[in-house]
Amino acid sequence: MHHIFKKFSDLQVLIIGDVMMDTYLWGRVDRISPEAPVPVVSVMKKENRLGGAANVALNIQSLGAQPIICAVIGDDQEGNEFLSLLDQQKLSAEGIIKVNGRPTTVKTRVIGHNQQIVRVDAETDQQISQAISDAIFVKVAEIINRETIHAIIFEDYDKGLLSEDLITKTVNLANERQILTIVDPKKRNFLSYRNVSLFKPNLKELREGLKMEIEPRNIENINDAVLSLQEKLNAQIIMVTLSELGVYISSSKGEKILPAHIRNIADVSGAGDTVIATATLCLAAGLDEFKTAEIANLAGGLVCEQVGVVPISFDLLLSETMNLQ
């Protein structure tokens, strides 16, 4: 497996999706507020991190590959801070477009004694204009024409960047160039991702996207749902993450459920970002879909052991993967 992981450093991945900034207020809780039955958090530390599609980029980078992000941010203080974080992480901002009057998405998590107490979201989910969408596609095409791109990840958080038009044009271009297309979907564009390489919803997204009730412990139930999805999307591989029940994987080679690894779960935030990044690099490095799903499932479990949104460690994942064999 070590030779597969070594291949990661030769890979470039384009990430198109909703970026955000994750802000953390770390503190201690010693009392309940006299104003309302809520804890009072005495803040000890404040920290800003890259989030959303930018956290997928951090995971790609952490695993040794080269990510390039295409996204929009606001022309605001938070947008400037986001660009500063990109610079600190040595990530390119060439695919980032500032949009006047649009707020940069910020998710603020208040954490006391290593437990998340509340999350405050400042954002818009308004669809970007056609002009901005066209500008994003121009950047996508420029990067694909200039660089050797091995995979494109669509990281959809339903915040308004991705549209059926942008998705279709990008997938068509990628398929012409034989570039892998990997999708982490949300509800709004769920059925717009046709003819992609890998489509990875979680159970909630699968239920909402197909408007079906799905019992995850009933394999026939999942098979029927995925068959219905496959008829609509014509995806090469469908991978459904089932939280503590593991991962369901379906392709022309068959279907399989891979059980979850037992972990001390501290925080599930960002686990999906890690799964999609790991799966992308494994596929691009030449692993088959079943081994890819197994390693991506393992990576998602590992980041859940840490508080907050954090990228996967290359060395830790390699070590744990060696234990699978």
VOPAGU-2260 file (C-alpha; in pm, 1 decimal, decimal comma):
REM VOPAGU-2260
SITE   aa  ch    i         X         Y         Z
SITE  MET   A    0       0,0       0,0       0,0
SITE  HIS   A    1     296,9     229,3      55,8
SITE  HIS   A    2     356,5     255,7    -321,7
SITE  ILE   A    3      -2,5     379,6    -372,4
SITE  PHE   A    4      41,2     649,2    -107,0
SITE  LYS   A    5     371,0     754,3    -270,0
SITE  LYS   A    6     178,8     822,7    -593,2
SITE  PHE   A    7     -27,8    1091,0    -417,6
SITE  SER   A    8     259,2    1340,2    -447,2
SITE  ASP   A    9     235,1    1322,5    -828,7
SITE  LEU   A   10    -135,1    1413,9    -834,9
SITE  GLN   A   11    -309,5    1747,3    -889,5
SITE  VAL   A   12    -674,3    1785,0    -789,2
SITE  LEU   A   13    -912,3    2066,2    -885,0
SITE  ILE   A   14   -1176,9    2138,0    -619,9
SITE  ILE   A   15   -1488,8    2330,4    -721,2
SITE  GLY   A   16   -1721,4    2409,1    -434,9
SITE  ASP   A   17   -1845,7    2619,0    -148,4
SITE  VAL   A   18   -1560,6    2745,4      67,9
SITE  MET   A   19   -1601,5    2884,6     416,7
SITE  MET   A   20   -1407,8    2988,1     722,2
SITE  ASP   A   21   -1439,1    2784,2    1040,1
SITE  THR   A   22   -1397,9    3001,8    1349,4
SITE  TYR   A   23   -1342,5    2839,7    1688,9
SITE  LEU   A   24   -1396,0    2999,6    2028,3
SITE  TRP   A   25   -1229,0    2769,0    2281,4
SITE  GLY   A   26   -1310,2    2819,8    2647,4
SITE  ARG   A   27   -1421,1    2680,0    2980,3
SITE  VAL   A   28   -1765,3    2658,8    3134,4
SITE  ASP   A   29   -1792,2    2731,3    3506,6
SITE  ARG   A   30   -2147,2    2855,2    3547,1
SITE  ILE   A   31   -2494,1    2891,7    3400,2
SITE  SER   A   32   -2608,9    3233,9    3281,3
SITE  PRO   A   33   -2848,3    3422,0    3512,8
SITE  GLU   A   34   -3020,7    3556,6    3199,6
SITE  ALA   A   35   -3123,7    3220,1    3051,7
SITE  PRO   A   36   -3060,1    2849,6    3122,5
SITE  VAL   A   37   -2748,3    2839,3    2904,8
SITE  PRO   A   38   -2379,2    2785,2    2987,5
SITE  VAL   A   39   -2145,5    3084,6    3006,7
SITE  VAL   A   40   -1826,6    3017,4    2809,3
SITE  SER   A   41   -1515,4    3206,6    2918,0
SITE  VAL   A   42   -1318,4    3230,5    2594,1
SITE  MET   A   43    -950,3    3137,9    2622,8
SITE  LYS   A   44    -856,3    3119,6    2253,6
SITE  LYS   A   45    -993,7    3215,2    1911,9
SITE  GLU   A   46    -885,8    3038,3    1595,2
SITE  ASN   A   47    -976,9    3064,8    1225,1
SITE  ARG   A   48    -941,6    2766,3     992,1
SITE  LEU   A   49   -1020,7    2691,7     629,6
SITE  GLY   A   50   -1353,0    2510,1     594,2
SITE  GLY   A   51   -1593,6    2355,5     344,2
SITE  ALA   A   52   -1431,9    2291,9       5,0
SITE  ALA   A   53   -1114,6    2454,8     141,0
SITE  ASN   A   54   -1095,7    2184,0     408,4
SITE  VAL   A   55   -1113,1    1925,6     129,2
SITE  ALA   A   56    -811,9    2105,3     -21,4
SITE  LEU   A   57    -631,1    2084,0     314,3
SITE  ASN   A   58    -694,8    1707,8     322,2
SITE  ILE   A   59    -564,4    1670,3     -33,7
SITE  GLN   A   60    -255,2    1871,5      63,7
SITE  SER   A   61    -205,8    1679,2     388,4
SITE  LEU   A   62    -200,6    1353,0     191,0
SITE  GLY   A   63      79,5    1488,3     -28,5
SITE  ALA   A   64    -106,9    1592,7    -344,5
SITE  GLN   A   65    -151,4    1940,5    -495,1
SITE  PRO   A   66    -499,2    2099,1    -464,1
SITE  ILE   A   67    -635,2    2395,4    -661,9
SITE  ILE   A   68    -961,2    2556,3    -546,2
SITE  CYS   A   69   -1222,6    2732,6    -761,9
SITE  ALA   A   70   -1479,5    2916,5    -549,5
SITE  VAL   A   71   -1635,5    3250,8    -454,4
SITE  ILE   A   72   -1594,6    3456,4    -137,1
SITE  GLY   A   73   -1728,0    3792,6     -28,3
SITE  ASP   A   74   -1549,0    4123,5     -71,1
SITE  ASP   A   75   -1538,3    4162,5     306,8
SITE  GLN   A   76   -1308,8    4132,9     607,3
SITE  GLU   A   77   -1386,2    3761,6     642,1
SITE  GLY   A   78   -1297,0    3710,9     275,0
SITE  ASN   A   79    -961,9    3880,1     331,7
SITE  GLU   A   80    -900,2    3658,2     633,2
SITE  PHE   A   81    -987,8    3354,4     419,5
SITE  LEU   A   82    -728,6    3460,1     159,2
SITE  SER   A   83    -474,8    3508,8     436,9
SITE  LEU   A   84    -540,6    3153,6     559,2
SITE  LEU   A   85    -491,7    3021,6     204,4
SITE  ASP   A   86    -158,0    3202,0     188,9
SITE  GLN   A   87     -50,6    3063,1     527,0
SITE  GLN   A   88    -126,8    2712,0     402,3
SITE  LYS   A   89      59,2    2779,0      73,2
SITE  LEU   A   90    -260,6    2720,8    -125,3
SITE  SER   A   91    -319,4    2909,8    -450,6
SITE  ALA   A   92    -593,0    3175,7    -463,1
SITE  GLU   A   93    -595,8    3190,8    -844,4
SITE  GLY   A   94    -935,3    3019,9    -867,2
SITE  ILE   A   95   -1102,7    3238,4    -602,1
SITE  ILE   A   96   -1339,7    3515,4    -713,6
SITE  LYS   A   97   -1450,0    3795,0    -479,5
SITE  VAL   A   98   -1817,4    3889,3    -519,3
SITE  ASN   A   99   -1928,8    4236,6    -410,1
SITE  GLY   A  100   -2219,0    4235,7    -164,9
SITE  ARG   A  101   -2194,9    3862,7     -95,4
SITE  PRO   A  102   -2086,9    3757,8     254,9
SITE  THR   A  103   -1808,7    3507,9     302,8
SITE  THR   A  104   -1952,0    3199,4     473,3
SITE  VAL   A  105   -1833,7    3174,1     835,2
SITE  LYS   A  106   -1924,5    2894,9    1076,9
SITE  THR   A  107   -1839,5    2981,9    1435,7
SITE  ARG   A  108   -1817,9    2695,2    1681,7
SITE  VAL   A  109   -1813,0    2762,2    2056,2
SITE  ILE   A  110   -1631,0    2484,1    2238,7
SITE  GLY   A  111   -1613,3    2436,9    2613,6
SITE  HIS   A  112   -1415,4    2152,7    2773,6
SITE  ASN   A  113   -1357,6    1998,4    2428,0
SITE  GLN   A  114   -1730,6    1978,1    2354,3
SITE  GLN   A  115   -1911,2    2183,8    2095,3
SITE  ILE   A  116   -2178,5    2389,3    2271,5
SITE  VAL   A  117   -2324,9    2588,8    1983,7
SITE  ARG   A  118   -2255,5    2673,8    1618,5
SITE  VAL   A  119   -2338,6    3011,7    1465,7
SITE  ASP   A  120   -2356,1    3037,3    1083,4
SITE  ALA   A  121   -2318,6    3367,1     895,8
SITE  GLU   A  122   -2382,1    3300,2     527,3
SITE  THR   A  123   -2601,1    3321,2     220,2
SITE  ASP   A  124   -2717,8    3033,8       1,6
SITE  GLN   A  125   -2824,9    3261,5    -283,6
SITE  GLN   A  126   -2724,5    3130,8    -626,8
SITE  ILE   A  127   -2438,8    3325,2    -783,2
SITE  SER   A  128   -2518,1    3517,9   -1101,9
SITE  GLN   A  129   -2471,2    3359,3   -1444,7
SITE  ALA   A  130   -2187,9    3606,3   -1510,8
SITE  ILE   A  131   -1996,2    3491,8   -1202,3
SITE  SER   A  132   -2071,9    3126,7   -1283,8
SITE  ASP   A  133   -1933,3    3178,8   -1634,5
SITE  ALA   A  134   -1622,2    3340,9   -1483,7
SITE  ILE   A  135   -1572,1    3036,3   -1258,7
SITE  PHE   A  136   -1596,4    2803,4   -1560,0
SITE  VAL   A  137   -1340,1    3014,1   -1747,8
SITE  LYS   A  138   -1100,4    2967,7   -1454,3
SITE  VAL   A  139   -1176,6    2592,0   -1446,1
SITE  ALA   A  140   -1105,6    2557,9   -1819,2
SITE  GLU   A  141    -785,6    2766,4   -1793,4
SITE  ILE   A  142    -652,5    2547,7   -1511,9
SITE  ILE   A  143    -741,7    2223,6   -1694,1
SITE  ASN   A  144    -572,6    2350,0   -2011,6
SITE  ARG   A  145    -259,4    2464,4   -1830,3
SITE  GLU   A  146    -209,9    2198,3   -1560,5
SITE  THR   A  147    -217,4    1819,8   -1554,2
SITE  ILE   A  148    -533,1    1765,2   -1349,7
SITE  HIS   A  149    -595,4    1406,2   -1238,2
SITE  ALA   A  150    -932,3    1454,5   -1068,0
SITE  ILE   A  151   -1200,7    1716,9   -1010,1
SITE  ILE   A  152   -1396,3    1723,1    -684,5
SITE  PHE   A  153   -1735,6    1892,9    -669,5
SITE  GLU   A  154   -1774,5    1988,6    -301,8
SITE  ASP   A  155   -2137,5    2102,1    -280,0
SITE  TYR   A  156   -2263,9    2261,6      41,2
SITE  ASP   A  157   -2574,4    2416,7    -121,9
SITE  LYS   A  158   -2435,9    2769,6     -71,0
SITE  GLY   A  159   -2498,9    2884,0    -427,7
SITE  LEU   A  160   -2174,8    2832,3    -621,8
SITE  LEU   A  161   -2265,6    2516,9    -812,0
SITE  SER   A  162   -2547,2    2508,5   -1067,6
SITE  GLU   A  163   -2664,3    2251,2   -1320,6
SITE  ASP   A  164   -2505,5    2455,2   -1600,9
SITE  LEU   A  165   -2163,6    2482,3   -1431,6
SITE  ILE   A  166   -2171,9    2114,9   -1330,8
SITE  THR   A  167   -2266,7    1991,4   -1678,8
SITE  LYS   A  168   -2007,9    2201,1   -1862,7
SITE  THR   A  169   -1731,8    2097,0   -1621,5
SITE  VAL   A  170   -1819,6    1724,6   -1627,7
SITE  ASN   A  171   -1834,5    1727,1   -2008,3
SITE  LEU   A  172   -1492,1    1893,4   -2028,0
SITE  ALA   A  173   -1347,7    1651,8   -1771,9
SITE  ASN   A  174   -1483,4    1347,1   -1955,0
SITE  GLU   A  175   -1335,8    1477,3   -2282,5
SITE  ARG   A  176    -995,3    1500,4   -2109,2
SITE  GLN   A  177   -1042,5    1168,8   -1921,7
SITE  ILE   A  178   -1022,4    1340,2   -1583,0
SITE  LEU   A  179   -1190,9    1170,0   -1285,2
SITE  THR   A  180   -1497,9    1351,9   -1147,5
SITE  ILE   A  181   -1583,2    1300,0    -781,1
SITE  VAL   A  182   -1897,1    1440,0    -617,4
SITE  ASP   A  183   -1986,2    1519,8    -256,7
SITE  PRO   A  184   -2348,6    1629,0    -318,1
SITE  LYS   A  185   -2620,8    1821,9    -140,4
SITE  LYS   A  186   -2993,9    1848,1    -201,4
SITE  ARG   A  187   -3026,5    2134,7    -452,3
SITE  ASN   A  188   -2814,0    1987,1    -734,4
SITE  PHE   A  189   -2843,8    1622,6    -631,3
SITE  LEU   A  190   -2965,9    1491,9    -967,4
SITE  SER   A  191   -2753,2    1730,6   -1178,4
SITE  TYR   A  192   -2433,0    1525,4   -1149,4
SITE  ARG   A  193   -2473,6    1294,3   -1447,7
SITE  ASN   A  194   -2194,0    1079,2   -1596,7
SITE  VAL   A  195   -1945,5    1129,5   -1312,1
SITE  SER   A  196   -1681,0     884,0   -1191,7
SITE  LEU   A  197   -1781,3     867,9    -823,4
SITE  PHE   A  198   -2094,3     998,7    -651,4
SITE  LYS   A  199   -2073,5    1000,3    -270,3
SITE  PRO   A  200   -2387,4    1097,7     -77,2
SITE  ASN   A  201   -2446,2    1023,2     287,9
SITE  LEU   A  202   -2768,3     850,5     394,8
SITE  LYS   A  203   -2952,0    1177,4     469,0
SITE  GLU   A  204   -2859,3    1319,6     129,0
SITE  LEU   A  205   -2965,1     997,4     -45,8
SITE  ARG   A  206   -3305,4    1007,8     125,4
SITE  GLU   A  207   -3358,9    1376,7      46,7
SITE  GLY   A  208   -3224,3    1356,2    -307,4
SITE  LEU   A  209   -3443,1    1061,7    -407,5
SITE  LYS   A  210   -3734,1    1152,9    -176,9
SITE  MET   A  211   -3730,6     793,1     -52,3
SITE  GLU   A  212   -3738,6     642,0     293,9
SITE  ILE   A  213   -3432,7     416,5     322,8
SITE  GLU   A  214   -3360,5     174,2     605,4
SITE  PRO   A  215   -2980,4     148,4     626,0
SITE  ARG   A  216   -2984,1    -194,7     791,1
SITE  ASN   A  217   -3188,6    -335,1     502,0
SITE  ILE   A  218   -2942,5    -411,5     221,5
SITE  GLU   A  219   -3220,4    -463,2     -35,3
SITE  ASN   A  220   -3360,0    -122,1      57,4
SITE  ILE   A  221   -3022,8      42,6     -12,0
SITE  ASN   A  222   -2974,8    -160,9    -330,8
SITE  ASP   A  223   -3310,9     -40,8    -464,8
SITE  ALA   A  224   -3231,0     322,8    -381,3
SITE  VAL   A  225   -2887,7     308,2    -542,6
SITE  LEU   A  226   -3028,8     134,4    -851,1
SITE  SER   A  227   -3282,7     416,1    -885,8
SITE  LEU   A  228   -3002,5     671,4    -844,1
SITE  GLN   A  229   -2784,5     494,9   -1098,3
SITE  GLU   A  230   -3062,9     508,1   -1358,4
SITE  LYS   A  231   -3085,7     885,3   -1309,4
SITE  LEU   A  232   -2713,6     968,3   -1293,7
SITE  ASN   A  233   -2520,6     700,6   -1484,3
SITE  ALA   A  234   -2233,5     730,7   -1235,0
SITE  GLN   A  235   -1951,4     476,4   -1259,4
SITE  ILE   A  236   -1932,4     429,9    -882,2
SITE  ILE   A  237   -2181,0     518,8    -607,0
SITE  MET   A  238   -2056,2     526,5    -249,0
SITE  VAL   A  239   -2301,6     591,8      33,4
SITE  THR   A  240   -2159,5     673,3     375,8
SITE  LEU   A  241   -2373,8     525,1     654,3
SITE  SER   A  242   -2208,4     675,8     965,6
SITE  GLU   A  243   -2160,3     404,0    1228,9
SITE  LEU   A  244   -2283,6     136,7     984,5
SITE  GLY   A  245   -1991,5     194,7     747,1
SITE  VAL   A  246   -1993,5     250,3     371,3
SITE  TYR   A  247   -2201,1     103,7      88,3
SITE  ILE   A  248   -2020,2      82,7    -245,8
SITE  SER   A  249   -2174,1      -4,3    -583,5
SITE  SER   A  250   -2020,0     -30,1    -930,5
SITE  SER   A  251   -2031,0    -252,9   -1237,0
SITE  LYS   A  252   -1824,9    -501,6   -1031,2
SITE  GLY   A  253   -2099,7    -545,3    -770,1
SITE  GLU   A  254   -2212,6    -408,9    -434,4
SITE  LYS   A  255   -2060,2    -431,0     -88,8
SITE  ILE   A  256   -2105,7    -286,2     260,3
SITE  LEU   A  257   -1781,9    -215,8     442,7
SITE  PRO   A  258   -1830,1    -194,2     821,7
SITE  ALA   A  259   -1714,7     111,7    1015,2
SITE  HIS   A  260   -1403,5      92,9    1230,8
SITE  ILE   A  261   -1473,9     132,3    1602,7
SITE  ARG   A  262   -1341,7     472,1    1712,1
SITE  ASN   A  263   -1354,8     708,5    2007,8
SITE  ILE   A  264   -1569,9     971,4    1840,5
SITE  ALA   A  265   -1492,6    1324,7    1960,3
SITE  ASP   A  266   -1636,6    1529,5    1672,1
SITE  VAL   A  267   -1779,7    1426,6    1332,2
SITE  SER   A  268   -1722,2    1774,4    1179,3
SITE  GLY   A  269   -1528,5    1753,1     852,9
SITE  ALA   A  270   -1531,7    1373,6     827,0
SITE  GLY   A  271   -1706,6    1388,2     488,0
SITE  ASP   A  272   -1435,3    1622,9     356,0
SITE  THR   A  273   -1170,1    1371,7     456,4
SITE  VAL   A  274   -1358,4    1078,7     300,8
SITE  ILE   A  275   -1399,6    1252,4     -36,9
SITE  ALA   A  276   -1037,0    1371,0     -46,9
SITE  THR   A  277    -899,1    1026,8      41,1
SITE  ALA   A  278   -1128,1     846,2    -203,2
SITE  THR   A  279   -1027,0    1083,8    -483,2
SITE  LEU   A  280    -654,8    1027,3    -435,9
SITE  CYS   A  281    -691,0     649,7    -400,5
SITE  LEU   A  282    -889,2     626,6    -726,5
SITE  ALA   A  283    -651,7     862,1    -907,0
SITE  ALA   A  284    -355,6     654,2    -784,9
SITE  GLY   A  285    -508,6     341,2    -938,4
SITE  LEU   A  286    -678,8     160,8    -649,8
SITE  ASP   A  287   -1004,7     -22,5    -722,8
SITE  GLU   A  288   -1329,5     117,2    -584,9
SITE  PHE   A  289   -1364,7    -134,1    -299,2
SITE  LYS   A  290   -1015,8     -78,9    -155,1
SITE  THR   A  291   -1065,0     294,9    -212,4
SITE  ALA   A  292   -1387,5     291,1      -9,0
SITE  GLU   A  293   -1219,9      92,0     268,8
SITE  ILE   A  294    -933,4     339,6     307,0
SITE  ALA   A  295   -1160,1     646,5     275,5
SITE  ASN   A  296   -1391,3     500,0     541,4
SITE  LEU   A  297   -1092,5     450,6     770,7
SITE  ALA   A  298    -970,1     808,4     711,9
SITE  GLY   A  299   -1312,3     952,7     800,2
SITE  GLY   A  300   -1311,7     761,5    1128,0
SITE  LEU   A  301    -963,0     881,8    1219,8
SITE  VAL   A  302   -1047,7    1254,2    1195,4
SITE  CYS   A  303   -1356,9    1199,9    1412,4
SITE  GLU   A  304   -1121,8    1129,4    1703,2
SITE  GLN   A  305   -1017,9    1497,1    1712,7
SITE  VAL   A  306   -1218,8    1803,3    1814,4
SITE  GLY   A  307   -1294,8    2049,0    1534,1
SITE  VAL   A  308   -1244,9    2024,3    1159,6
SITE  VAL   A  309    -894,4    1891,5    1095,6
SITE  PRO   A  310    -729,9    1731,8     789,1
SITE  ILE   A  311    -616,7    1371,1     792,7
SITE  SER   A  312    -254,5    1290,6     876,8
SITE  PHE   A  313     -66,3    1113,4     594,7
SITE  ASP   A  314     152,5     914,9     835,2
SITE  LEU   A  315    -137,9     812,7    1058,8
SITE  LEU   A  316    -352,5     699,2     766,7
SITE  LEU   A  317     -63,6     504,6     610,0
SITE  SER   A  318       9,4     337,3     944,2
SITE  GLU   A  319    -355,2     243,9    1001,3
SITE  THR   A  320    -391,5     124,5     640,4
SITE  MET   A  321     -97,2    -111,7     683,6
SITE  ASN   A  322    -288,7    -265,3     975,3
SITE  LEU   A  323    -580,1    -345,3     740,8
SITE  GLN   A  324    -372,2    -583,3     534,4
